[in-house]
Amino acid sequence: MNRLARGTGIGKIGIFFALGLFLFQQAYAQYPGDRRRAAPDPIALPGGSSVEFESFDSQCLGMQARYSIFLPPSYARIPERTYPVVYFLHGLNNDETSWTVERYGRMQDRIEKMMTAGTLPEFLMVHPRGDNGFYCNFLDGSRRYEDFIVQELTQYIEKNYRARKERANRAIAGTSMGGYGALKIAMKFPDRYAAVVGQSPILFPDENPLQIPEEMKTSRFYSFFTGMLKPIFGDPLQQDVWDANNPLKLAKNPELNSLRIYFDYGTDDRYIGMVRLDEGSRALDRILTETRVPHEFKIHEGEPHGWALVAAHLDETLPFLCRTFEK
């Protein structure tokens, strides 16, 4: 792999893309089914926590917006108490239930155990359904996922749950597509979030995320991927729209110094071969370092993409998100 990676230009991109297509197909063939909870009934946990699956009418999305919410151990027991909020954005082909399934580690069990052990403060955790919309607004206005997350969802949660409303008590995180979404949203709106974690973030190292060799454009993966990106960034790509939603550009925002930033990836991430997210992540680290924005960036040797990486580092990422939360 390292020898192949030394190629340059179109040849290098073609090799990466061909390998990525193979890994993409293998990953989806290997793990059919259980990415989502078939019957999203409420989940009651032994320590008093619960997970609820709800929806509301969204003007931003033009449909029912679905989300799940983790309510911490004391939520039902102490009705006068208020809580910080962590918003967590899922990845491609997942939904608001995915974080709760066996395949992805039943994150709710881990979180409750950390809270009851006193290693994690209590907070609400909201997982919105983002479809495959990259948490961006569509050019035609038909789906406004960014507005939904930043405005509508936040307002709904703060109105209908005992959520604290101060920036210091609001954080955002995500994995894969959601890792991109969390970094992009927090960097665009650092006045709204105190901390961000992006794990296995889909970050493109090039000026144009659709830049691949002509001979690769007939592949199924290219059709799948560009089919998601074109309604957001245009066909052909509108460079100004992409730049306004590209974390590598947003990292130059002079107002990021007060935002706590953490991002990581594993060296066995299958998306390295598809979109070169390793190069994108290292580029983001380089830009933040050059602009002297404090951040934490980690490369995990031999670790994979997505939920597996999230599960392996919960003990690190969740406390990172919580450090500004008021007691």
N, C-alpha and C positions, 0 to 999 in steps of 0.2 A: 504493500500500500504506500509506504513512504517513497519507494522508487517511482511509482506511478505519479505520485503527487508532485514530483519535481518537474513534470511537464509544464508547458506554458501555453497561454492563449486558448484557442478553440480546442486544441487537442486535449488539454488538461480538463477543460469543462466537459468535453464529450465523455472522457473516461469516467469522471465523477458522476455524470448524469446517467450513464449506462449502468454503472454499479448501483446507483441509487434506485433506479427503476427495478432492478433485480431484488434489492433488499426490501423495497416497498411491497412488491408482490409476495415475497417470502413471508414477511411479517404478517400480512393480512391473511395469507393462507394458513399460517401456523396457529393463529388465535381467532377463530371464528366465534361469533356469538356474544358472549357475556361482557360487552363493553358498557351495557346500560342495565338498569334495573327494570325488569318487565312490569312489575306491579309496584309502583312507588307509594306503598303504604307507609305511614309514619313509623319511625324506628325509635323504640324506647331502649335506652342503654342502662346498665345496672347501677351506675353512679348517679342517676337522676337526669342525665343529659337526654336530649332527643333530637331527631332530625325530622323536619317536616318538608313536604313537597307541595308547593303552592303555585299559583299563577295569578296574574292580574291583567287587565286590559291595557295594552301599551300603545300609546300614540306614536312613539318612535318606531315601533316595529310593525304597526298596523295589524296586530294579532295578539293573542294571549301570550304574555311573557311568562315563561316557566322558570322557576328557581327552586333550589332547596336551601334550607337554613339549619345550621347547627345551633341549638339552644343549650347553653352550658349547664353544669350540674345544679347551680343555685337558681336558675331562671324561674322555675315554677315555684320554688320554695320561698324566695324573697322578692315579692312583687314590687317593692319600692326601689330595687336596685337597677341601675343602668349599666350598659356594657359598651366597650369598644367594638369595632367591626372590622373583620378581614374579608375582603371580596376576593374570591378565587376563581380564575378563568380557566376553563377546560381547553383541551386540544381538539384537533381535527377528528371528526366522526365520533366524538363523545357528546355527552349532554350533562345536564345538571344532576343526574343520578350516578354518573360514572364513578365518582370518588368514593361512593359507598359500597361498591361491589367487591366480591372476594378477589377477583383477578387483579384489582388495583390496590389491594391492601387494606380495604375497610378503614379508611383514614379516621372515621369518626371514633372508632375504638381506641386508636392511639391517642387522639386528642383528649378524649375524656380521661384516660389513664394519666396523661401528663398533667392535666388540670387537678385531678384528685390527689396526685402525688405532690402538688405544689411547685412543680418545675415550670409551669406555664400559667399565666393569669387567665381568668375567665373572659371570654369574648364571644360575640356572635360571629358565625362564619357563613357567608352567603355565596352560593355557587349558582350563578345565572346560566341559563341556556344561551349559548352564543352561536349555535348552528355552526356553519363553516365560514362565518362572515368576517373573520380576522379582527373582530371588535372595532370595525371601522364603519363609517357612514358610506352607503352606496352613492354613486354619483347622481343617480336619478332620484334620490331621496326616498325610495321605496322601503329601504331598511336602514335605520340609523342606529347601528349597534354601539358606536361610541357615545352618542347622546344618551342612549338607553342606560349604559353603565354609569356614566359620569353624572347625569342629571336625574333621569326618571327613576331608575332603580334605587339610587341613594335616597331620594326624597321619599319613595314608598317605604323603604325599610325604616327610615328614621321616623316616619309617621305611624307605622303600624307595629313596631317593636320598640322595646326600651333601649334604643340605640343612642349612644352619645353622638353629638353632632360636631364636635370640634375636630379640626384637622389632626391634632395630636392623637386622636382616638380612631383614626381611619387609616387602613393600610390596604394594599392590593398586591396580589400575587397570581401566578399562573404557570402553566406548563405547556411546552410546544407552541402551538398557535396562541395559546393563552399566555405563555411566557413573553412572546412578542407583544401581545395585547396589553399586558400589565406594564411592561417597560414603556411602551408607546404612550399609554394613557397617563401614567405617572409623570413622565417627562414633559408631556404637553400641559399637564395640570398639576404642577408641583405645589400649588397653593391648596390643593384639596386632599392630598395624601402625604402622610408623614414618612412612609416606607414602602418599598417595592421589592419583590423577589420575582425574578424571571428564571425559570429552570427549563433547560433544553430549549431556549427561545429560538424560534425560527427567524434568524437574522440573515439578511442577504448581504454579502460583501460588495456587490457591484452596484453601480448607479441605477441599473435597470434590473429588477428581479426576474424579468422574462428573458434575459439575455442568455441564450443557449445556441448551440450550433443548429443550422437549418435542418440537418439530417435527423436531429433528435425530435423535431417538432411533430412528427407523426406518432410518437409514442403515447401510450395510454396515460402514463403519469403526467406528461406535459399537458394533455387535454384536461385531465382532472384538476391539476394545479392552476392552470391559467383560467379554467372555467370559473374558479373561485375568485381570482384576482382581477379579472377584466371588469366586472361590474363595479369594483371599488376604485381601481386606478386607471381605467380607460383602456380602449383598444383602438388604436395603439396607446401605449401607456402615456398618461399625462404626467410629465416629470415633476411639475410643481405639486401635484396631488400626492405623488409618491414621496417626494421630499418632505412634505408636511406630516407624513405618517411614518417616516423612517427613523427608528431610534438612533441610527448612526448620525443623522442630521440633528435630531432633537437633543443629542448629548451635548451639543454646543450651547444649549440654553444657559445663559448666565445665572438663572435663578435656581439651579439644581443643587447648590451647596447645602441647603437645609433638608434635602431629600435623602433619606437613607436608601442606598442602592446595593442590591446583591443579585448576582446572576452566575450561572454555572452550566456546565455540560459534561457529559461523559465521553470518553474517547471511543467507546463502542456504540455511539449514537448512530442509528441507521440513516438519519437525515444529513449526516456529514457527506454521504455519497449522493444525496439528492440536491441539497441547496447549499452545501458547504457552510453549515451553521457554525462550525468550529472557526472558520475564517471570519465570519460575521461577528462572533462573540469576542474573538481576539481583537478585531478592529474596534469594537465598542470599548473594550478595556483600554486600548491605546488612546482613543479619543478622550475618554474621561480622564486618563492620566495626564495627557497633554494639557487639558483645560483645568487641571487641578481640582476636579470634582471628587470628593471622597467616595469610595465604593469598595465593595468586596467582590472579587471575581475568582472562581475556582474551577479547575479542570480536574475531573475525577477519573483516574486511570482505570480503564477496563469496565466502566459503568455504562449502562444503556440509556435509551431515550425515555422521556415522559414520566409516567406515574411511578415506574420503578425507581427512578432517580429521586422523585419527590419523597417516596416512602423511605428511602435510604438516608435522607438528610432532614427529616422532620425535626429531629432534636436540635438542629442548628438553625433552620430557616424560620420556624415559628417563633422562637425567642427573638430572633433578629427583627421580625415584624412587630413584635410587642414592646420593644424597648421604650417607645415614647408613650405608651398607654399609661394613663393616670390610674393610680391605685383606687 
